[in-house]
Amino acid sequence: MRATRWAIAPEDADRAAEIAAATGLSPLLAQVLINRGIDTPELAELFLDPDLAELPSPIEEFPDLAPALDLLAEAIDRGDRLGICGDYDADGMTSTALLIRAFRHLGADVTASIPSRMTDGYGINQRIVEEFHQNGISLILTVDNGIAAYEPISRARELGLTVILTDHHDVPPKIPPANAILNPKLIDPASPYAGLAGVGVAYVLAVALAQRMGRSAPWKSLLQLFTLGTIADLAPLTGVNRRWVKRGLSLLPFSTVPGIRALQQVAGISVASDGQPDGNATASTSKGPLKPEAIGFRLGPRINAVGRIHQPDVVIDLLTTDDSGEALERAMQCEEINHKRQQICNQIEQEAHAWVQTSDLDLKVARVMLVVQPDWHHGTIGIVASRLVERYGAPVFIGTYEEDNPEQVRGSARSIPEFNVFEALEFCKDLLTKHGGHRAAGGFSLPAANLPAFEARLREFAQTCLQPEHICPLVQPDVRASLSELDGELYEQIDMLHPCGIGNPDPVFWSPGLQVLGQRQLGQDRKHLRITVSDGTAQIEAIAWRWGDAFPLPPVVDLAYQLKENHWNGAVNLELDVVAIRPAAGVSAPVRSPVAADRPATYDPASLVDKGLKPLAPNSRQPLAPSAPKRASFTFRDRPYNCAWGDRDGQPELRIRNPEGKVLALVDGESTGLLGPNRETAEPVDLNHPFFRSLIAAAKGALTGADLANSGLTGAE
């Protein structure tokens, strides 16, 4: 069993009951609010309806906002050319697109430049300044960068350019000589604007500028870009971020921005047509707003992937064009780039795991991991660092050698709560060429010759703040729940806590002493688990992503989990999305036997009813039953497909091949399938999505000869 350390929040039953009575929330969710510092009925009501709070004017909060508006309004009135310098991550690219859309709406002549991650590195530089000057730019505006760019901005001022700096990163001792600086790190930390990401500062500036010029702002499209960038940048969903993101999520399913619609379509998110819900809309679109995880796990990665391994112009064109055809073309590019990014990340992750397994690294002694290998992609190693932290529970510093200078190493760092990355890098700064970051993450470069000293210094720093017991993944359950409390009403109430994210995470429940009634591995390399558990009052299915190495589980376990919906064949069931598993008190994990490891465990639901157990969210799925013919061809959405029955571990597996040669493979009862050119490189996909549900229905119909005319699907001969 994989080791985890649990920090269970203390419960305050009396206060939770008071908040529950005032708000109508379940006492479980009232306790969750208390854990978030929302510990009175008054605070709870404001949290549940953030529009009730009075919002101060941003001009009162940002000292340089008024002069920045004057400079911009005068430049636009004169017809001056404006130049925007953004960043290559999702925050920087959505910020840039937001300001381009806003300034064009106000009649400005505007262009943008984003540095290359591979050749330029982060932030505005002297090359960009010189090019702006040569191209007749008279006013430069930075977004999501610039607060540490003293020399480039000094050069811009020497050339006679006006500079407005908008950023949200930590403020260095020496501030650049810009004409105006907008940065939430320079305002009162208690301000509702203090948690804005770069795209949030851009949104404030754009809306205030439209008001200053007496013009209406395209606020719906701007708010959608704000929402994308804020969630993708992991900004805290508190203050105005919570207020505005909640509105933006309600707009995204009905977006009229061609690039946003196209991105959602290629990411498998249903969108409304002409302002009305799509007939195939998911629950999130037909019942309410999009959820943050749709951005965090589907849209954000497709945007970020471009900045990591390609040119950011693809995303800027995507989010600023008004041509639907161009938008779809750019969205498909994002899809292809993201697929390539996934392949690169998976390869690096496998190589990093192999390095850990074959090295003599003892993390309980070293308390920090430094892994540097040649030929890794600079743009993806930060993602791999996060995965290594999740797996090993230790701070990770990961790097690779520069392509054009193998004597130089560039890297990324990710951390655990007890370890401050920025302080660690400061502790090693005499060994580094360049470094930056914050408590949880950072970047660095150094001469390769300094690697041994760097590793020794990191270990020395780790000894000052970490104990051996800290080197273990941390789990923080909110409140204990019995399975009988996990019903549809509770699930709907969780929506009232949304948007969830940084600063307001999704509720994590935990239940002790659950009986494991069934368990089996699934997915690529059997790295996931599907289990069925009971606490004597109810039973429920659970999915444990990346817990396949814990198979087989002991007969009794404690689970930490989130509550999710599982959509399958028209049925909607509640299931547990497992965060962590540990043996229940007094129960040891069994030794894995070769036979048990390869034989999926099963259970008889009828026997549970005989024992008086209450099935929670009963499974109404119909089994896949192979019938003649064994192979078939069909057309789905004007594209030809082939399908066939196969066998996986003694179970019938449906395989659907698309025109590009990718195969979707699925087994009944699983909400996750595999999609890829082969099983070794296939990626897990969510079969609950309407596209996959419709595709699977079309394949079954082709195989069984069912009449699909009513569904709009055409079966091929």
C-alpha positions, 0 to 999 in steps of 0.5 A: 500500500502506498504511504500517505500522511493524513491531516484531518481537519478538526470538526466543530459540530455546534458551529456547523449546525448553526451555519447549516441552519442559516444556509440550508447546507448539509452539516458536512458542507457547513464544516467544509466552510468552517475549514475554509475560514468561513465560520459564521452564518453571515460569512457563509451567506456572502460566500454562497452569493458573492454578488451580495458583497459591496465591491470597492472601485478598482481606481481606489485600490490601484494607485496607478490605475487612473494615470494609466487610463489617462495615458491609454485614452490619450494614445488611442485618441491620437491614433498612436500604435500600442504594443502589448508584451505578454507571457507564454503561459495560459495567463499571459496569452489570455491576458494578451488576447483580452487586451487586444480584443478590448483595445480593438473594440475601442478603436486602437491600433494594437499589436502584440509580441510574446517571447519564446520560452525556448529562445527568449525566456520569461518576460519582456526583453531588450529585443522586443523593446527595440523591435517595438520602437522600430515598428513605430510603437509609442506605448508599451503595455506588459501583461503578466510580466515586467515587474522584474524587467528593470533593464528592458523597461529602462531602455524603453524609456530611454527611447522615449516610449511610454510604458504601462506595466501590469503584472501580479508577480512578487515585487523586487527591491528595484522597481522598473521606471514605468510610467504606471504600474498595476500589480495587486502585490502593491495594494492592500493584501486585504483588498478583494483585488489582491488575488488577481492573476495577470489576466485579472489585472488586464480585465480591470484595466480594459473595463475601466478604460471603456468607462473612462472613454465613455464606451461600452465594453465587450464584457461578456467575451472579456469575462470569459477570457478572464475566467480561462486565464484565472483558473488555468493560472491556479489563481486563488478563487477568492475575492473578486476572482470568485465573484467574476469566475462564477459569472464567467463559468455561466457564460462559457457554455454559450460563448459567442467567441469563435476561438473559445467555442472551437477550443471547447469543441476539440476538447470534448466540451459541449457548447450551446448553439445560438445561445441555446443549450446543445441537444447533446449538452452535458449536465454542466451545460444544460443545468448550469455553468461549466465547472473549473475542472473543465478548464483546469483539465481540458481547456487550460492544458491545450492553451498552455501546451502551445506556450510550452513547446510551440509558438504562442501566436497560435493561441493569440490568433485563436482567441482574437479571430472572429472567423469561425473557420480560422478558429477551428483550424487554430483549435485543432493545432492546439489539440495536436500540440497538446497531444505531442506535449502529453507524449513528451511528458509521459516519456520524461516521467517514465525516464524520471521514475526509472532514474529514481528506481535505479539510483541510490537516492534515499528521500528520507535522508536527502529530503529533496530530489534533484534529477537532471538528464539530457535531451528533456524538453524545457517546456514540459519538465515543470509538469513532470516535477509536479507528478513526481511530487505527487508520487514521492511526496518530496520537493523536486528540482528537475532540469535538463541541459541547454541545447545550444550550451550543454555546459548550462542547465535549466530547470523547474522546481515544485514543492510540498507545504513545508518546503519553500522553493524560493527560499531554497533557491535564494539559499543556493543563489551563488551557485545559480545563473538565474532563479525565481519563483515563490513558495510552491514553484520556481525556475532556475539555471546554473552551470552544469559544473555546479550541480554537485554543489547545488544538490548538496546545498539543497539537501542542507536547506531541506534539513532545516525545514523537513523531517523524514515523516514529511517525505510522504504525500499529504492528504487533507480530508475535510469531514468524515461522512457515512456512505448513506449521507452521500446522496443527490441532494448533497451533490447538488449542494456542492455546486453551491460552493463552486467555483472551487480551486486554489483557495477554495478546493473541492470538498474532500470527505473521508470514511473509515473502515470501508469493506472492499467488495470488489476491485480491479485494475484498469487503464493503460498499464493497469495504473488505475483502480475501480473498486466497490465499497460498503460501510454497512449502511450503503455501497458505492463504486469508486475510481482511484486514478493512478492507484493501480500499484496498490492492487490488491487492496486489503479487505477493509480500508479508509478512503478520502474522496470527492463526490462525482457524477458518472454518466453512462448510457443515459444513467447518472450515478454517484461515485467516489473519486478517490484522493487517498487510500490507507489500510483501516486501523489494525488491518495490514495490506496483503502481499500481492500474489501473481495470480490475484494480481491478474484476476479481477475481483468480482462481487454479487450485488444481489448478495448485498441486498440479502445482507440488508445493505442499501445500494447507493446510486444503483448501476443501471448499465447494460452489459456489452454483449458481442453479437454478429457481426463481430466487425462493422463499418459505420459513419459518424458525423460524416467520418468513417469508422471501423469497430470490432469486438475484442477480449481483455482479461476475459471481458468483451472489449469494444474497439473503435478505430477512427480515420487517423488510426487511433483506437478507442477501447472500452469495457462495460462498467468503466467510465474511462476508455483508452484512446491512441494508436496503440495500447502502450501510448494510449491515453485515458479518456472520459467515456461520459462525454456526449461525443464518446457516448454517441460514438459508442452507440453508433458502433453498437448499432453497426455491430447489432444492425440496429436502426439508427435513423432516429439518432441521426447516425448513418450505418455504413454497408 
